[in-house]
Amino acid sequence: MDYSNAVIFIILAFSLGLIMIMNRDRIPAQLRKGMAITAIFMILFAFYIIVYSFFTLGAS
């Protein structure tokens, strides 16, 4: 299977989380909560993709 899209999503999700943590003072208050919730869901989904890929590693 081709996991290139999953790897790109995982890198982008963790990068967004890191950027949100590093620049939390510069983000306007109106956007901060929504962006944080979006980043959390993306990171959780990235963890799900990582765990799922480990479980299906030997299946094919």
ChimeraX commands (.cxc) that place a marker at each C-alpha (Angstrom):
marker #1 position 0.00,0.00,0.00 radius 0.5
marker #1 position 1.01,3.58,-0.57 radius 0.5
marker #1 position 1.16,5.47,2.73 radius 0.5
marker #1 position 2.54,8.73,1.36 radius 0.5
marker #1 position -0.70,10.66,1.92 radius 0.5
marker #1 position -0.94,9.38,5.49 radius 0.5
marker #1 position 2.67,10.33,6.21 radius 0.5
marker #1 position 2.11,13.83,4.82 radius 0.5
marker #1 position -1.03,14.25,6.96 radius 0.5
marker #1 position 0.79,13.05,10.09 radius 0.5
marker #1 position 3.67,15.47,9.52 radius 0.5
marker #1 position 1.28,18.37,8.88 radius 0.5
marker #1 position -0.90,17.59,11.92 radius 0.5
marker #1 position 2.07,17.51,14.29 radius 0.5
marker #1 position 3.53,20.62,12.65 radius 0.5
marker #1 position 0.25,22.49,13.16 radius 0.5
marker #1 position 0.21,21.46,16.82 radius 0.5
marker #1 position 3.80,22.60,17.28 radius 0.5
marker #1 position 3.13,25.93,15.57 radius 0.5
marker #1 position 0.03,26.44,17.72 radius 0.5
marker #1 position 2.07,25.84,20.89 radius 0.5
marker #1 position 5.00,28.02,19.83 radius 0.5
marker #1 position 2.91,30.98,18.60 radius 0.5
marker #1 position -0.04,30.89,21.01 radius 0.5
marker #1 position 0.57,34.50,22.08 radius 0.5
marker #1 position 0.41,35.82,18.51 radius 0.5
marker #1 position -2.87,34.12,17.55 radius 0.5
marker #1 position -5.94,36.34,18.07 radius 0.5
marker #1 position -8.23,35.27,20.92 radius 0.5
marker #1 position -11.20,34.73,18.58 radius 0.5
marker #1 position -9.29,32.14,16.52 radius 0.5
marker #1 position -7.30,30.48,19.29 radius 0.5
marker #1 position -9.99,28.14,20.65 radius 0.5
marker #1 position -11.23,26.95,17.26 radius 0.5
marker #1 position -7.75,26.39,15.91 radius 0.5
marker #1 position -6.72,24.52,19.06 radius 0.5
marker #1 position -9.71,22.19,18.83 radius 0.5
marker #1 position -9.01,21.57,15.14 radius 0.5
marker #1 position -5.35,20.84,15.88 radius 0.5
marker #1 position -6.30,18.42,18.68 radius 0.5
marker #1 position -8.65,16.47,16.40 radius 0.5
marker #1 position -6.05,16.35,13.64 radius 0.5
marker #1 position -3.36,15.08,16.05 radius 0.5
marker #1 position -5.71,12.45,17.48 radius 0.5
marker #1 position -6.55,11.28,13.96 radius 0.5
marker #1 position -2.83,11.18,13.14 radius 0.5
marker #1 position -2.25,8.93,16.17 radius 0.5
marker #1 position -5.11,6.73,14.98 radius 0.5
marker #1 position -3.50,6.45,11.53 radius 0.5
marker #1 position -0.16,5.50,13.12 radius 0.5
marker #1 position -1.71,2.80,15.32 radius 0.5
marker #1 position -3.86,1.48,12.44 radius 0.5
marker #1 position -0.84,1.26,10.15 radius 0.5
marker #1 position 1.03,-0.77,12.80 radius 0.5
marker #1 position -1.90,-3.20,13.13 radius 0.5
marker #1 position -2.21,-3.67,9.36 radius 0.5
marker #1 position 1.54,-3.80,8.74 radius 0.5
marker #1 position 1.72,-7.55,8.12 radius 0.5
marker #1 position -1.79,-8.04,6.73 radius 0.5
marker #1 position -0.94,-7.60,3.05 radius 0.5
marker link #1:1,2 radius 0.2
marker link #1:2,3 radius 0.2
marker link #1:3,4 radius 0.2
marker link #1:4,5 radius 0.2
marker link #1:5,6 radius 0.2
marker link #1:6,7 radius 0.2
marker link #1:7,8 radius 0.2
marker link #1:8,9 radius 0.2
marker link #1:9,10 radius 0.2
marker link #1:10,11 radius 0.2
marker link #1:11,12 radius 0.2
marker link #1:12,13 radius 0.2
marker link #1:13,14 radius 0.2
marker link #1:14,15 radius 0.2
marker link #1:15,16 radius 0.2
marker link #1:16,17 radius 0.2
marker link #1:17,18 radius 0.2
marker link #1:18,19 radius 0.2
marker link #1:19,20 radius 0.2
marker link #1:20,21 radius 0.2
marker link #1:21,22 radius 0.2
marker link #1:22,23 radius 0.2
marker link #1:23,24 radius 0.2
marker link #1:24,25 radius 0.2
marker link #1:25,26 radius 0.2
marker link #1:26,27 radius 0.2
marker link #1:27,28 radius 0.2
marker link #1:28,29 radius 0.2
marker link #1:29,30 radius 0.2
marker link #1:30,31 radius 0.2
marker link #1:31,32 radius 0.2
marker link #1:32,33 radius 0.2
marker link #1:33,34 radius 0.2
marker link #1:34,35 radius 0.2
marker link #1:35,36 radius 0.2
marker link #1:36,37 radius 0.2
marker link #1:37,38 radius 0.2
marker link #1:38,39 radius 0.2
marker link #1:39,40 radius 0.2
marker link #1:40,41 radius 0.2
marker link #1:41,42 radius 0.2
marker link #1:42,43 radius 0.2
marker link #1:43,44 radius 0.2
marker link #1:44,45 radius 0.2
marker link #1:45,46 radius 0.2
marker link #1:46,47 radius 0.2
marker link #1:47,48 radius 0.2
marker link #1:48,49 radius 0.2
marker link #1:49,50 radius 0.2
marker link #1:50,51 radius 0.2
marker link #1:51,52 radius 0.2
marker link #1:52,53 radius 0.2
marker link #1:53,54 radius 0.2
marker link #1:54,55 radius 0.2
marker link #1:55,56 radius 0.2
marker link #1:56,57 radius 0.2
marker link #1:57,58 radius 0.2
marker link #1:58,59 radius 0.2
marker link #1:59,60 radius 0.2
view
